[in-house]
Amino acid sequence: LLRFDPEVTHTTTITALNGAHGFVQFGGSSCEFGGRACVVQDSTVEGLKAAALVRSNRALDCIEFRNLPTELEKTLRLIIDMKSDAARRAAFLALLAQDAALERLVRRHGTLCYSR
């Protein structure tokens, strides 16, 4: 999460940073209304950080999936088998970053289900 003033720093400066994936979006549309960036309150950002910290400490006992295309299943198995926790997280986040392609695959072939 990053705080910046869009009146001072252009958004392309932010998206050029390594690891930057985009901006907060509401209702599937851009965060900009009438050319003005939407501001997320500090309390909301802190709440998201706290929720992320709680979730990252939970152990995941299993990942269940069915009716997935072979290529996605192979990718998930490779990620699950990674020894390095950091590498596994990075690979899974990279997979999630391809959300449009992932959504199409899951919608076409069935269900992806995570459970504890």
C-alpha positions in Angstrom: 0.0 0.0 0.0 1.3 3.4 -1.0 0.3 6.9 -0.2 0.9 9.6 -2.8 -0.7 12.8 -4.0 -1.9 12.4 -7.6 -1.7 16.1 -8.0 2.1 15.9 -7.5 2.9 12.3 -8.7 1.4 11.0 -11.9 -0.1 7.5 -11.6 2.3 6.1 -14.4 5.2 6.8 -12.0 3.6 4.5 -9.5 2.6 1.7 -12.0 6.2 1.7 -13.3 7.5 0.5 -9.9 8.4 -3.2 -9.5 5.5 -5.0 -7.8 2.9 -2.3 -8.5 -0.2 -4.0 -9.9 -2.7 -1.2 -10.1 -5.0 1.0 -8.1 -7.9 0.5 -5.8 -11.0 0.0 -8.0 -14.7 0.1 -7.0 -17.4 -1.7 -8.9 -15.0 -2.8 -11.6 -14.4 0.7 -12.8 -11.4 2.9 -12.4 -10.8 4.7 -9.1 -11.0 8.0 -10.9 -14.2 10.0 -11.0 -14.2 13.1 -13.2 -10.4 13.1 -13.4 -9.9 13.1 -9.7 -8.4 10.1 -7.9 -10.4 8.5 -5.2 -8.9 8.7 -1.7 -9.0 5.7 0.6 -9.1 6.7 4.2 -6.2 5.8 6.5 -8.5 3.8 8.8 -9.6 1.6 5.8 -6.0 1.1 4.7 -5.0 0.1 8.3 -7.9 -2.3 8.5 -6.8 -3.9 5.3 -3.3 -4.2 6.6 -4.5 -5.8 9.8 -6.7 -8.3 8.0 -3.9 -9.2 5.7 -1.6 -9.8 8.6 -4.1 -12.1 10.4 -4.7 -14.1 7.2 -1.0 -14.5 6.4 -0.5 -16.2 9.7 -3.2 -18.9 9.2 -2.0 -22.3 8.1 -3.5 -23.7 4.9 -4.1 -27.4 5.4 -5.2 -28.2 1.9 -6.2 -26.9 -1.5 -9.1 -28.6 -3.2 -9.7 -28.2 -6.9 -11.7 -30.1 -9.5 -12.6 -29.7 -13.1 -9.6 -27.4 -13.8 -7.8 -27.3 -17.1 -4.6 -29.4 -17.0 -2.3 -26.4 -17.4 -3.7 -24.7 -14.4 -3.6 -27.9 -12.3 0.0 -28.4 -13.2 0.8 -24.8 -12.3 -0.9 -25.2 -8.9 0.9 -28.5 -8.2 4.3 -26.8 -9.0 3.5 -24.0 -6.7 2.4 -26.3 -3.9 5.6 -28.4 -4.2 7.9 -25.4 -3.9 10.2 -25.7 -0.8 10.7 -22.0 -0.3 7.8 -20.3 1.4 8.7 -16.9 -0.2 9.0 -18.4 -3.7 5.7 -20.3 -3.2 3.9 -17.0 -2.2 5.5 -15.1 -5.0 4.5 -17.7 -7.6 0.9 -17.9 -6.2 0.6 -14.1 -6.3 1.9 -14.1 -9.8 -0.8 -16.6 -10.7 -3.5 -14.5 -9.1 -2.1 -11.4 -10.9 -3.3 -13.1 -14.1 -6.8 -12.9 -12.7 -8.6 -12.4 -16.1 -7.1 -15.5 -17.6 -7.5 -17.5 -14.4 -11.2 -16.5 -14.2 -11.8 -17.5 -17.8 -10.2 -20.9 -17.2 -12.1 -21.6 -14.0 -15.4 -20.4 -15.5 -15.0 -22.6 -18.5 -13.9 -25.7 -16.7 -15.4 -25.8 -13.2 -14.5 -24.9 -9.7 -11.4 -23.9 -7.7 -12.0 -24.3 -4.0 -9.6 -23.4 -1.1 -10.4 -24.9 2.3 -8.8 -25.4 5.8 
